[in-house]
Amino acid sequence: MTLENRFNLIDEPWIPVIDKGRLSLRQIFSDASNRGLGGNPLQKMAMTKLLLAIAQAALTPEDDEVLETIETFDLAQKCLEYLEKWYDRFWLYGEKPFLQMPAISGLVERRKRNDLHTATNKAGERNAEASAKPKSLGMGFYPDLPAENNTILTQYQVPKVLSDADKALFVVSLMNFALGGKRTEKNLDILTDGYVGKTGSAKAAPSIGNYIGYLHSILVGETLIDTLLLNLLSHERIKENAYWTTGLGSAPWEVMPKGENCSIAQNLKLSYMATLVSISRFVLLEGDGIYYVEGLQYPSHKEGWREPSMAVDAGGATPKIKWIDPNKRPWRELVSLLAFMSAGSGQSYDCQFIRYGLVRFRSRYEQIGIWSGGLKVSTNAGDQSVKQDDDFVESLIFLDCAILGEPWYHQLQVEMDALDKLSKTVWSATNGFFKAQNMTDASLAGQASTLFWELCERRFQNLVDACAPPHDTVRVRKIFAQSAIKAYDTFCPKESARQIDAWAKNRPNLINYLNPENIKP
């Protein structure tokens, strides 16, 4: 039976874009005014990876010298030509559905027949029919399916029918950011005969990792096409990375794997393209649901997995990684992400997208942004979920390319070290206030410190700009000092005589922070 081709991603609007709602792939590359992607941080990152995969497949220059000459118009035009060439591979439904495995339908029918054959009563037949149905997509808010035993507490948690645009976004997000656990289909696991690599709990997708979630960072331009150009890699750079042994590789929609361990899967897993579109789940949309099976298994960063959006310190025996932390906003990692700017910094964290792009293009652009984000998850025996204080995290800081260099970077180091000490001063002062009244709730001191960082975030862009020579950061420090006092006063009331006495004795001393002599790098 021939399946009807429906909902082509090149023509249909499905990608969330700032100020414009949903756009198609054709509209993304045809309109130079598109500023950036919308959605939650993982959707932004997943869609950036997909668009980069299209750009790399359409135009990967041999070396950086050629890359630096590419104009955004040329890149967009090549991407449109590529989409036209592979138009029939971008149908969400049909004989070759986008990033899906039609072979799953055969496994479903086989399992249904076997279950019906072994059923001994009507209840067994009903169970056999139910086991062959696709899973509910639920809300599709996170890049995973809801647990089947979720308790419904509010109307917001009731599963709703997703549009085709939402389903497309869900499938793309799932490939790189599926959570590990037991939500995948059972008894539909194997598409490669004899493959024994799977267990009852599916491995997390490689872009989120098997722990609490990787921090991802990319460069951001004035437009979406600028962003893609800033993060484009040349064959020269790809070959430098020993972990991408098969080079750029082919986009998976061109030739999808036939199973977990076929030759196509093996080549994809070892290519740079796998970091952009990882087939971590084998899926098939059907009706309002989805068949959802563990796909290709990828190594962790400890085993050699590397994405250019990750910040990795490979100096030790075991690589270290920057993880997502909702209590430490990504902008506070800026010094680590830019460590390559200091000649004497030694081994440190390296984010290839940021290092490659700034070295290549900072003389070409007036401003370049650094976006960082991800999702913090909880992990228990391989099962990942979003609970308690887990959350999406993201930040965007713009750098004035004219001021970038070692003097600016060293001043930024000085200022961030000073802010860190100021945060500890707020914590110590708040804790001292409560100790003076025989109260030992240290959590309030932590909350005061958190509030201080939240207040600082509003003015951090001003600090970044002020770090340029002649390092006029006195004015910005006064603002941060006021933030420290506000955080202290918020949690330390002065209503009773006893409170006033404790408040006055423990009030943060900011003389050293405001001393101009302590501002020099």
Steps between C-alpha positions, in 0.01 A plus 500: 500500500634843405483753783391854425769766529374773734636807676828587332731681742644711219160655422294476819550748788623311809819669629446760777676826410523818709234759407369290209331193644554180300700491178587226249854398413467687173396817683790461744756515220310741271449789743817675614310687774434194719664587831507176692318188615223484758390218730659369818882471523514135388274569203721795405812285522344204316375723218836681478666161462254399226553824307876463540478143368321632191761776463792257541345258249443785255830687536798375700815684384833324488677732745450809714650727237214416265247510784591858587407612146148353506217754506172432678309535171716228341446268798123553493486441125699176525265380774196571284657306212574212734141493630370493143728208417384297801142624504346150515692417822329774704147357512384450859271218379545267206717216371814669636382710797752753627738353765263206552522122461214351292633151581349542847152443354605147396624426851172626644294272279720202580470561874124543471465168315716320756308645793165412343625149429598443863190671646274255682197723568333828409708690755819372338373607158423849630851521649647390167307772318606763757867397485507569126376859533739797485582696813334832570714801415356688797593864507838455330636775724821322589690300238353175625173319567315533831523199732201266467429517875505881521253635755271766352465785751397791279332554165836618366633143537222341292650375171388699199506429129807654339502662159722365222731798559534407868564136409778598260664714766462217750668244272795731426547582870477133592794393285762690702328557834288195585512421872632164614262252659232240449248699297597327172303215345573152629531200267559732204863557580701333230516592131849352448493120529721373781557844656534465879599850610166606648366459852157568645587865560579717197819702504472878505554684173859623459430875515352476849730231639444232762522730800334839565524661156782657298539877465497597131634826355493649152582832336206719402491757221261780415295263282439126498713451188783693669470258793535200269804651326669580833471135608577336165806271502737432212627156401837614637358550849294182490807293409691650795259330740607143556157395629332561159685222323268484196517877442193709426279203419163504323182658634290210637189591297702435183556138602336395826649209698327167452569395858710547809822358360485516122788656303305826459450523877866429569617772261249752633599448863864582422429812291465869581145485360403276794559788741247708304230238440535191718259215435474410868141381462332299225153650468196485277207741519158343464177690551528708815765272651852375444686170506805571709799263505859541616719579200875537457707499818773762531794527741516756781755780515715275721516248215588754233170658396551863411271767364639842405227663710626330819760653730756224562823491696701213348816571699462220754475125476119534487345791307303747710180664379292805579160388626174691521436662839181708548663654808793624292377675189705435184624861475714433805697247289614767252856512634537122458350504150744772387813361667672463161538881493767484770835373379604396851178333609634147446264206455138598557149449371467530125180560302591455135206693354604807701875469446486422128234761423650790694846441354357491146236769505560757773664735248195471274218568747446796734327282759481126559280341763567194714191294578521226762226275629352158559278302733586377848361152566507255789647153449419190701645166388505616138146638503490874433215735585430866567405560861536735800746780408586358155434753227597649167791746518629745240682831468616722216792745522620721215868579454627814329758353262709820498589464869572126509851394594717414799462837684122478481500132598730550800279783627195276464681241713566761768138612503355147515736407784390814684132417444557150633658640817213748531251214479681323783493824699122515459470138610725551803328824604151347474608189687659719772176698534303187587773350718499817710137419580571132569343396170687244291304482174790522250258459209400867534863602451505292183181665379652844562805403296274370220305827498827690476597309184153554351537875552849495349376322188295805402815713474756243392497624141608842632791336680610313187508828307679686780792253511657659193807720565521732690288259713239747620314255724466721811149610402387142437651384829289758683189344345607151605576627850145631520380155391695342785338736752154440352543121523613532864215736594240279331579206727613690811216713643566782750171542680574410862787635708668160493473483122636852458803413712570178301436680171748779578774266626484264199426741217736419205823698499557605139800730542747259339266426210453871424866594544632612156836336580330159494364546149828469312573159340 
